[in-house]
Amino acid sequence: MPAEELFYLPISELARRIESKKLSPVELTQLCLDRSTKFGPKLNAFATLTPDLALEQAKAAEKEILHGHYRGPLHGIPYAAKDLLAVAGVPATWGAKPYANQVFDYNAAVVEHLTRVGAILIGKASMIELAGGMGYRFANASLQGAAKNPWDTKCWTCGSSSGSGAIVAAGLAPFAIGTETWGSIICPSAFCGVSGLRPTYGRVSRYGAMTLAPSMDKIGPLARSADDCARVFSAIAGHDPRDRSTVPIDKGAFTYSPSLDLKSRPLRIGWLKNAWKKIDPALAKPLLAAQKVLPHHEVRRAPGWSFRRCRQYHHRRGSRRFLPRFNPLRPRQRTGRPARPNLRLRQRTVFRHGLPACAEHSGNVAESHGGSL
């Protein structure tokens, strides 16, 4: 098979070839490194490439597989990690000039999990400076410059996980790890035409990751398909005693089986009726096709809610959930009626922990900064 086609195969197919010894992890890793060296700078996709580490891990993976020790579908699969995740001995710039030479001596929990299953780190993906925590108005608010969309290099890839989106879309690696506080996995996935998974808060440990908003930060994969995302998620999900926000052990792990019968647990889908006033003709066709499939599943509509209203609800609910954990000074509750944090208490929490002051204000900030923080 030509190398060009190899870059766009799903993880499941790459894993099948690696397990059957038809594809060498060293060969695949070297091809990804060569392609990343060639196209990565043109797209501003990488903050750092790690060829020495990648080839060391690839040779170890190949040796294990040849001796019959196959760890699973990610064994020998190259990937990139967003540059706010700690990797021992590798710069973690957080996309900002003041941290250009920052180096940690330990690995983030997500990197540990992926190393354990045999995945191969080829580099750190570029990102918006400080994941947009200080606010930004332009896509070039990054130490590496604006990440360019492989489909149209005049366009941005969107979100603070901008480099992760470019890497997967350009076939520089089969998958990449991104983070999301407000749209930074979903937005690059949508702009770049790849699949992204924003996990439920607390399902993936954030140990070793830069903190933006403690009550909202999430770590998840960007890959070629939903199936690929599920395979990566099964490797990184789980309880971690080093991150107290992670869910309990009995609820944290995720086991994925491609043969899982969805009929045993019907999908529940939320559908926004008035998210857009006018839909581009190019988008109308797939949208109508999706609507025809939805009646086979349980669909819940948000009556009378606009996209902005749903966004406000999400942030208001998130800040309320955050208040009891970090600030016990809450108004007393009446029977059957939850307390509503007063403005002064909310502002105090904003100052200490970096939450948006209110849903309306956070919505305006996101719109002025490109819709992703």
N, C-alpha and C positions, 0 to 999 in steps of 0.2 A: 504493500500500500504506500502511495506517495506520502512523504512526511507532512505535506500541507493538510491532507485529510485527517491525519493522525491528531492534529491539534484540536479538532472539533468533535472528536468522539466523546461520548458520555463516560463517566467514571466506570459504570457497569461493564462496558465493552473493554476499556483499558484494563480493568481488573481481571476480566476473563482471559485476556491475552497474557497478562503478567503471570497469573496463576498457572496457565498451561505452558509457560516458558517460551511462548512465541514472541514475547516482547520483553526486552531487558529493561529493568528500572534505571540502569545507568544510561542506556541509550535514550530512553524517554526523557530523563532529566537533562541530559546534554542537549537534546533537541530543544527543550523548553528554555534552557539557559541561552543557547545561541539565538533563538527567536526573540527572547527578552532583551538581549544585548543589542539586537538589530532594531527592534521596533519600540522597546520600552522608552528610550530617550525621546523619540519622536512624539510619543503620547504623554510624556511626563507621568508614566504609570507607576514607576518604582521610586522609592526613596533610597533603597539600598538593595543590590543584588548580593547573594551569599553563595557564590559558586563553590568555594572550598567546603563549606558545611553541607551543601546540597549533594555534591559528589561523594562525600564521606558517608552520608546517610544512604545514598543510592547504592553504593558498593556493599554496605552492610545489609541492606534489604535484599539485594540480589544473592548474596551469600546465604542468607537465611532461607530464601525461597528454593534455591538449588539443593539445600539440605532438608527440604520438606517441611520447614517451619513457616507456614503461610499465616499471617496474622489477620487477614480479612480484606475486604474490598478497597481499603485505602492504602494497603501495603505497596509501597513503591510508586505512589501517585504524588506528583509534585503539586505544590500549592504556594500561595503568597499570603502573608499575614499583614493586616493593617498596621501602620507604623506607630500606633499607640499601644501595641502589645510588647511586653518585655521579652527579649531573646538574649540569652547570656552572651556577652561579648560583641553584640551587634548594636550599632547606634539605634536609639529610639528617639527620633527628632520631634515627634508629635506634630510634624508639619510646620514648626515654628523656628525661626532663626536662633532665639536664645537657647534652644535645646538641641542645636545641631550636633553637638558633640556628646550628648547624654548617652551613657552606656550603663546597663544594669548587669548584675552578676547572677541573675536567675531567670528562669523562664516563666511566662504567664501560664496559668492553668490550662488554657485552651491549647497552647503550644505543647505543653506536657502531654495532654491527651492525644494530640495528633502524632506526636513522636512515638507514643506508646503503641499506636496501631500501625506504625510504619510509614506514615506520610512523610514527604520530603519537602523541606522548606527551601525554596529557591530565592526568596527575597522578601523585603518589607514593602508593602504597597503605599504609595503616596496618599496624602490626605489633606483636607483643609486644616489650617493652623488651629491647634488646640480643639479640633473637632467642631469649630465654630463657636466655642464657648465664650469668646470675647465679641462675637458678632462679626459678620462680614457682608460686604455688598457685592463683591466681584469674585469670579471663579479663580482668579490668580492669587487669592489669599492663601498661599501655600508656599512652603520653602522650595518645593520643586516646580512651582508654576501650575497653571491650570491644567488639569488632566483632560486630555482631548478624547472625544468620542471616536472610536475606530470606524464607525459608520459614516461619520462626517467630522473631520478634524477641525472644522470651524465651530463645532458645537462642544459644549461641556458635557461631562458625564453625570454631574449632579451630586449633591450631598457631600458630607465629610468623607465617606468611603469612596471617593471619586476614583482613586487609583485601583481599588479592588474591582470596580465595574469595568474599567478599561482593560485590565489584565484578562478577565474572563472573556469579555466580548472579542478581544483580539486573538484569543487562543494562545496566550502566553503561558497559561497554566490551566489545568482542568477545573480548579476552584480556588477561591480566595476567601479569607475571613474578613468581614466588615463589622462595624458596630453601628448601633442606631440609638439615638436619643429621641429624635423626631424626624423620621423619614430617611435616614442616611444609609439604610440597606434597601428599602423599597424604591427610593428615587433613582439611584444608579442602576438598579436592576431594570426598571421601566425604561429609562433613557437609553440603556445599552442593549436592550432586547435579550436579557438573560434572566435566570430564575434567582430569586433571593428569598431567604427565610428569616423573618424577624421573630425570634422565639418569644414565648411568654416570659415576662419579667421573673427572674429567679431560676430559670431552668439551666442557664449556663453560667459558670463561675466567672467573675470579673477580676479575680486575683491576678495581679500583674498588668492590668490595663489602666490607662489614664482615666481618671474620674471626671465626668462632666456634670451629670445630675444623678446623685446616688439613688433616687427613686425611679429613674426612667432608663438608665443605660442598659443596653442589651447587646449581646454578641451573637452573630449568626453568619451562615455561609452565603456566598454568591456562587452559582454554578451553572451548568448547561441546562439542567432540568430540575423539576421538583423531586424526582427520584434521586438525583445526585445530592440535592440539599438534604434529603432525609438520611442518606448514608453518612454525610458529614455530621449532621446533627446528632445521630446516634453515638458518634464517637466523642463529641464534646459536651453533651448534656450530662447533668448529674449534680448531686450535692457536693459541696466543698466546704469543709470546716474553716477554711481561711477566708471565706466570703459568707458572712452571716446572712446575707440576703437570699442565698440559694434555698430552694425548697427542700423539705426533708428527703432523706435517702429513699424512702418508699415511693416518693412521687417524682423524684428528679430524673431518674434514668429513662432513656427512650430506646426501645427495641424496635428496629425496623425490619419488616419482611416484605419484599416485593409482591408476594402472593397474598398479602393481606386482603381479606374480603371486606370491601367497604360496605356491603349490604348489611353486615352485622351491626354496623354503627353508621347510620345515615349522616351524610354531611349536612351541616347547618351553615347556611350562607347568608351574609348580610348584603343587602343591595340598596344603594343610595339612589333615590328616584330623581333628585334634582341637583346632582353634583355639577352638571354642566348645563349652561343655557343653550349652547349650540355645539354639536358634535361634528368634527371634521369628517367628510365623506369617507376618507381612507380608514377611519376608526369605526365608522358606523357598521360596516359589514361584519367584522369579528364580534362586535358588541351584540348585534342581533343574533348571531350564531350562538353566543353564550346564553342569551336569554332563552333560546329554544331548548337548551340542555337543562337549565335550572329547574323546570317543573318536576324533574325526576328526583329532586332533592328538596329538603326543607329550606324554604327561603323566608327570611324575616326582613321586613322592610322597616325603615325608620320614618314613620309618617310625618310629613311636613318638615323634616330636618334637612337643612342644606349641608353641604360638605363643611362649611365653616362652623356650623352649629355642632356637628359631630366632633370636630377638632377641639372646639372649646370644651365640650363635655369630657373628652379624653384628658385634657390637661387639668381641668378642675377636679376631676375624680382622682387623678394621679397625685395632686398636691394634698388632697385631703388624706389619702392613704398614707402619705409620707409624714404628716404632722404628728400622729400619736407616737411614732417610733422615736423621733428625735427631740420632741418638745412636749413634756407632760402637761404644760400649762394650757389646758383646754377649757373652754366654757363648760359648765355643768350640763348634763343631758337631761331632758325631760323624758318621761316614760314613753317609749315608742317613737321618739323623735330624735334623730341624730343631731349632734351639735354642729353648728356652722362656724368655722374659725373666723374671728373678727379680722378686720383689715390690718390692725397693728401687729397681731400675732402672725399673720401671713407675711407681712413685710419683714418681720424679724427673722422668720424662717428663710426668706429670700436672701437676706443679708448673710446669714450663717451658712446656708447650704446650697445656694445657687439656683433655687427654683424660680420659675416665672411668677411675678407678683400677682397676676390674675390671668384667667383664660383669655380675656379680650386683649390684654397687653401682649401676651406671648404670641397670639395669632398675628398681630400687626408686625411684631419683630420678625417672625418667620417669613412673612410675605415680603418684607423689605430686604431680607437677606437671602432670598432665593428659595424659601420654602423648606429648608432643612437645617436643623441644628444638631 
